[in-house]
Amino acid sequence: MADMNARVELNYLLDFYGPLLTEHRQEVMRLYCEEDLSQQEIADQLSITRQGVFDTLAKAKKQLTGYEDKLGLVRRHLAQTAQAEKCLEALADMRPSEADKPAMARARQALDAILRDRLD
């Protein structure tokens, strides 16, 4: 399970900060994270050594983690998403009067739009 959580976290980092990597590092990370290829499969596909893939992955992970440590975009995104979901849950628990129902519906739609945008 820890490996799965690390993979999900790495995907988030790549989504947010991937364009800041060199093209080579982006490609290696894409193959590793999105295509779920092994280091040997990546090496074969890119005609480099497995050690080259290992080194590239390590450097890219360090670079991505450094960006997150400094900027915190992934951490902020996850916190905002969790809060938006809590708001939706709270709205679902409410029993508004007829007069309040349109406002509640607009609030739900706005939160749904926020969450959809974050998940696309």
Summary of the structure (lengths in Angstrom):
residues: 120
radius of gyration: 19.9
end to end distance: 24.5
largest distance: 67.0
contacts: 308
relative contact order: 0.10
helix: 83%
strand: 0%
